[in-house]
Amino acid sequence: MKMFGGVSFMVDERMLVAVRNDGELLLRIDPADSERLLDEPGAHEALMGADRPMGAGWISVRSDVLEGPGLGEWLGRALAFHAGQAGG
């Protein structure tokens, strides 16, 4: 599904991740984990447009850190958050 400036991947009709046109991965994660995960290499606060923060629970990750095990680790975090949500 096209959204967030790229292609989004849905699980149970809710966005899990999006691959943005610039190659970054946009993820929904547990907002309680946001601050800690922003310290991970390549992770930064997700923005809507050029300068509007999307808020806690939304993180963008640079494509260069998604090679090897990096992609699986980030997808696992997004899946864990999704599974803990009502209806997930």
Beta strands, then each sheet from edge to edge (+ up, - down):
strand 1: 2-3
strand 2: 6-11
strand 3: 14-20
strand 4: 25-28
strand 5: 43-45
strand 6: 47-48
strand 7: 52-53
strand 8: 58-61
sheet 1: 1+ 2- 3+ 4- 8+ 5-
sheet 2: 6+ 7-
end
